[in-house]
């Protein structure tokens, strides 16, 4: 009976102590945007970043000081350092004259600044709608709608090349973007030529 009480008390203390530890969670950063890196520390007199590494495990910045704002320490990472997609990390060293703490915090750089595939269904529906409207208007000989949907399709392809699809941006999304641009341009051009033929 006493053993069960001791185990319960230990578990309770572990849960309480875990809730007191502040967990830093950095939201995903959009590729090429500035990133605010931070650490919180109640009794610290200094807080430094010892190293920031990119997804290739290369150190991009080392030995810089956080800027203090009360118990929060911030560092603004320039967008020129967030051009590679993937997982980044920064190591910190914080403390005071009596005690110090080190650790590593991770953050992700994605094409859209979002993580997960929450919006993938919406993007797929949008892609399908654009393709369906463009092809139906083109093969249905609706010239004004073919011109507009083809142009929209081309602009959408440019957006895909620049931003990727939700969190994905690689050669496959680039090729899909180029194909979308090409189809949109061909549909618009053929619809314009058909309109010119009808009116001449």
Secondary structure, DSSP 8 states (H G I E B T S, - for coil): -HHHHHHHHHHHHHHHHHHHS-------EETTS-EEEEEE-SS-SEEEEEEEE-TTS-EEEEEEE-EEETTEEEEEE-GGG--S-EEEEEEEEEE-SS-EEEEEEEEEEESSS--SSTTHHHHHHHHHHHHHHHHHHHHTT-HHHHHHHHHHHHHHHHHHHHH-BTTB-SHHHHHHHHHHHHHHHHHHHHHHHHHHHHH-
